[in-house]
Amino acid sequence: MNRPQSATFQTAAPAAHTHNERAGDRVSLLRLSAAQRLLAAAAVLALLWAGVYWALN
């Protein structure tokens, strides 16, 4: 069932992202290694537990 597309459905392919920003300017969690992600999660948990400890005292 290969039918040619009508003229109303012909569109140009979407262009690739052409932003002028460099990828290294922002921190991405996906680019971090597993150890770095675990360290970041541990730091967030430590801050949360410090807040709980401070609130209870």
PyMOL commands that place a pseudoatom at each C-alpha (Angstrom):
pseudoatom trace, name=CA, resn=MET, resi=1, chain=A, elem=C, hetatm=0, pos=[0.000, 0.000, 0.000]
pseudoatom trace, name=CA, resn=ASN, resi=2, chain=A, elem=C, hetatm=0, pos=[2.605, 2.484, -1.056]
pseudoatom trace, name=CA, resn=ARG, resi=3, chain=A, elem=C, hetatm=0, pos=[0.741, 5.564, -2.164]
pseudoatom trace, name=CA, resn=PRO, resi=4, chain=A, elem=C, hetatm=0, pos=[2.376, 8.826, -3.144]
pseudoatom trace, name=CA, resn=GLN, resi=5, chain=A, elem=C, hetatm=0, pos=[1.785, 11.595, -0.652]
pseudoatom trace, name=CA, resn=SER, resi=6, chain=A, elem=C, hetatm=0, pos=[-0.418, 14.423, -1.718]
pseudoatom trace, name=CA, resn=ALA, resi=7, chain=A, elem=C, hetatm=0, pos=[0.932, 17.944, -1.956]
pseudoatom trace, name=CA, resn=THR, resi=8, chain=A, elem=C, hetatm=0, pos=[-0.708, 18.937, 1.327]
pseudoatom trace, name=CA, resn=PHE, resi=9, chain=A, elem=C, hetatm=0, pos=[1.366, 16.449, 3.311]
pseudoatom trace, name=CA, resn=GLN, resi=10, chain=A, elem=C, hetatm=0, pos=[4.756, 17.207, 1.816]
pseudoatom trace, name=CA, resn=THR, resi=11, chain=A, elem=C, hetatm=0, pos=[6.817, 19.050, 4.373]
pseudoatom trace, name=CA, resn=ALA, resi=12, chain=A, elem=C, hetatm=0, pos=[10.492, 19.703, 4.705]
pseudoatom trace, name=CA, resn=ALA, resi=13, chain=A, elem=C, hetatm=0, pos=[12.398, 17.536, 7.117]
pseudoatom trace, name=CA, resn=PRO, resi=14, chain=A, elem=C, hetatm=0, pos=[12.944, 19.276, 10.469]
pseudoatom trace, name=CA, resn=ALA, resi=15, chain=A, elem=C, hetatm=0, pos=[16.299, 21.002, 10.642]
pseudoatom trace, name=CA, resn=ALA, resi=16, chain=A, elem=C, hetatm=0, pos=[18.860, 19.915, 13.174]
pseudoatom trace, name=CA, resn=HIS, resi=17, chain=A, elem=C, hetatm=0, pos=[19.251, 22.091, 16.227]
pseudoatom trace, name=CA, resn=THR, resi=18, chain=A, elem=C, hetatm=0, pos=[21.196, 25.129, 15.188]
pseudoatom trace, name=CA, resn=HIS, resi=19, chain=A, elem=C, hetatm=0, pos=[21.590, 26.809, 18.555]
pseudoatom trace, name=CA, resn=ASN, resi=20, chain=A, elem=C, hetatm=0, pos=[24.840, 28.668, 18.986]
pseudoatom trace, name=CA, resn=GLU, resi=21, chain=A, elem=C, hetatm=0, pos=[25.363, 27.537, 22.552]
pseudoatom trace, name=CA, resn=ARG, resi=22, chain=A, elem=C, hetatm=0, pos=[28.050, 25.031, 23.321]
pseudoatom trace, name=CA, resn=ALA, resi=23, chain=A, elem=C, hetatm=0, pos=[27.149, 21.757, 25.009]
pseudoatom trace, name=CA, resn=GLY, resi=24, chain=A, elem=C, hetatm=0, pos=[29.853, 22.206, 27.646]
pseudoatom trace, name=CA, resn=ASP, resi=25, chain=A, elem=C, hetatm=0, pos=[28.296, 25.373, 29.052]
pseudoatom trace, name=CA, resn=ARG, resi=26, chain=A, elem=C, hetatm=0, pos=[25.628, 23.555, 31.053]
pseudoatom trace, name=CA, resn=VAL, resi=27, chain=A, elem=C, hetatm=0, pos=[25.780, 20.639, 33.473]
pseudoatom trace, name=CA, resn=SER, resi=28, chain=A, elem=C, hetatm=0, pos=[23.823, 17.612, 32.351]
pseudoatom trace, name=CA, resn=LEU, resi=29, chain=A, elem=C, hetatm=0, pos=[23.073, 14.728, 34.684]
pseudoatom trace, name=CA, resn=LEU, resi=30, chain=A, elem=C, hetatm=0, pos=[23.208, 12.356, 31.729]
pseudoatom trace, name=CA, resn=ARG, resi=31, chain=A, elem=C, hetatm=0, pos=[26.810, 13.303, 30.990]
pseudoatom trace, name=CA, resn=LEU, resi=32, chain=A, elem=C, hetatm=0, pos=[28.008, 12.592, 34.509]
pseudoatom trace, name=CA, resn=SER, resi=33, chain=A, elem=C, hetatm=0, pos=[29.532, 9.239, 35.333]
pseudoatom trace, name=CA, resn=ALA, resi=34, chain=A, elem=C, hetatm=0, pos=[27.673, 6.827, 37.598]
pseudoatom trace, name=CA, resn=ALA, resi=35, chain=A, elem=C, hetatm=0, pos=[30.029, 7.613, 40.489]
pseudoatom trace, name=CA, resn=GLN, resi=36, chain=A, elem=C, hetatm=0, pos=[29.451, 11.347, 40.086]
pseudoatom trace, name=CA, resn=ARG, resi=37, chain=A, elem=C, hetatm=0, pos=[25.674, 10.843, 40.031]
pseudoatom trace, name=CA, resn=LEU, resi=38, chain=A, elem=C, hetatm=0, pos=[25.855, 8.711, 43.181]
pseudoatom trace, name=CA, resn=LEU, resi=39, chain=A, elem=C, hetatm=0, pos=[28.004, 11.352, 44.867]
pseudoatom trace, name=CA, resn=ALA, resi=40, chain=A, elem=C, hetatm=0, pos=[25.507, 14.072, 43.930]
pseudoatom trace, name=CA, resn=ALA, resi=41, chain=A, elem=C, hetatm=0, pos=[22.615, 11.969, 45.246]
pseudoatom trace, name=CA, resn=ALA, resi=42, chain=A, elem=C, hetatm=0, pos=[24.513, 11.335, 48.487]
pseudoatom trace, name=CA, resn=ALA, resi=43, chain=A, elem=C, hetatm=0, pos=[25.162, 15.064, 48.881]
pseudoatom trace, name=CA, resn=VAL, resi=44, chain=A, elem=C, hetatm=0, pos=[21.462, 15.866, 48.408]
pseudoatom trace, name=CA, resn=LEU, resi=45, chain=A, elem=C, hetatm=0, pos=[20.489, 13.191, 50.918]
pseudoatom trace, name=CA, resn=ALA, resi=46, chain=A, elem=C, hetatm=0, pos=[23.047, 14.508, 53.413]
pseudoatom trace, name=CA, resn=LEU, resi=47, chain=A, elem=C, hetatm=0, pos=[21.590, 17.999, 53.075]
pseudoatom trace, name=CA, resn=LEU, resi=48, chain=A, elem=C, hetatm=0, pos=[18.072, 16.654, 53.592]
pseudoatom trace, name=CA, resn=TRP, resi=49, chain=A, elem=C, hetatm=0, pos=[19.088, 14.684, 56.671]
pseudoatom trace, name=CA, resn=ALA, resi=50, chain=A, elem=C, hetatm=0, pos=[20.937, 17.708, 58.048]
pseudoatom trace, name=CA, resn=GLY, resi=51, chain=A, elem=C, hetatm=0, pos=[17.725, 19.694, 57.645]
pseudoatom trace, name=CA, resn=VAL, resi=52, chain=A, elem=C, hetatm=0, pos=[15.729, 17.000, 59.436]
pseudoatom trace, name=CA, resn=TYR, resi=53, chain=A, elem=C, hetatm=0, pos=[18.283, 16.871, 62.241]
pseudoatom trace, name=CA, resn=TRP, resi=54, chain=A, elem=C, hetatm=0, pos=[18.251, 20.674, 62.567]
pseudoatom trace, name=CA, resn=ALA, resi=55, chain=A, elem=C, hetatm=0, pos=[14.422, 20.757, 62.617]
pseudoatom trace, name=CA, resn=LEU, resi=56, chain=A, elem=C, hetatm=0, pos=[14.196, 18.094, 65.333]
pseudoatom trace, name=CA, resn=ASN, resi=57, chain=A, elem=C, hetatm=0, pos=[16.679, 19.810, 67.652]
for i in range(1, 57): cmd.bond("trace and resi %d" % i, "trace and resi %d" % (i + 1))
show_as sticks, trace
zoom trace
